Amino acid sequence: MLACLFSGGKDSTLALHKIYESGKSIDLLITMVSENDFSYMFHKPNIKYTCLQADALCIKQVFANTLGQKEKELKDLESALEQNNVTELVTGAVASQYQKERVDKMCKKLNITHISPLWHIDPMNELNELANNFKVIITQISADGFDKEFLGATINQDIIHNLLKVHEKYNTNLLFEGGEAESFVLDAPLFKKQIKIIKAHKEFEGMVGQFKIDEAILINK
């Protein structure tokens, strides 16, 4: 069973596409649903709408709950992998040693092959591929330099230019690996349909801003 740890964000979606480009296909999407607004391992914003992405991909999806507590949330993922007889796991790990080391250790324990096709990818290569071939919006910001204009914005060349300016001034990670931001994919090459947002709103609490989807549907491309 080849599964993808799928958050609906740019990295897990691009990692999935890289697997298909290599000649393999994904059997299952595993999406972790955290009860904690802050998780060291898993995305939270708009996670329920990943079901639309799964439908667009025509790939079976399972949701697994976690309290989102540091270290303990890995046990919840471990249980989900065992329950679904996963033998290979694809993740969108890019640069976070914290995440990759823990998933590597867990997979070794379970005799699962961990595949991370984006590991140490050049940030500009990824951003340009996303801008050219995907439709990705920014759904959370939580770092200096990110203002409300980023929320809900599509990652295109203009946004990449702005991300570079923020990076130069504040040394943020261009791919948000430090938790500076989160994203959500509305369309991708493997999607049979695309996601249309019907209603959404922005929320701010301290330095954290979120673009929350209230209603969305699948439409023909």
BELUR-V955168 format. One record per backbone hydrogen bond with DSSP energy under -1.0 kcal/mol. NH is the residue of the N-H (numbers start at 1). CO is the residue of the C=O. Records with the same first field share a line. If there is no record, write none. Layout:
NH->CO ; CO
This chain:
3->88
4->28
5->90
6->30
13->9
14->10
15->11
16->12
17->13
18->14
19->15
20->16
21->17
22->18
23->20
24->19
27->2
28->2
29->60
30->4
31->62
33->64
35->66
47->44
49->46
50->47
51->48
52->49
54->50
55->51
56->52
57->53
58->54
59->54
62->29
64->31
66->33
72->70
73->69
74->71
76->72
77->73
78->74
79->75
80->76
81->77
82->78
83->79
84->80
85->82
86->81
87->1
88->1
89->113
90->3
91->115
100->96
101->97
102->98
103->99
104->100
105->101
106->102
107->103
108->104
109->105
110->106
112->107
113->87
115->89
119->116
120->94
121->118
126->122
127->123
128->124
129->125
130->126
131->127
132->128
133->129
134->130
135->187
137->184
138->153
139->182
140->182
141->209
142->180
146->143
150->147
152->138
153->150
155->136
156->154
160->156
161->157
162->158
163->159
164->160
165->161
166->162
167->163
168->164
169->165
170->166
171->167
176->173
179->176
182->140
184->137
185->8
186->135
187->135
191->188
192->56
194->219
195->186
196->217
198->215
199->215
201->212
203->210
205->208
208->205
209->141
210->203
211->139
212->201
214->199
215->199
217->196
219->194
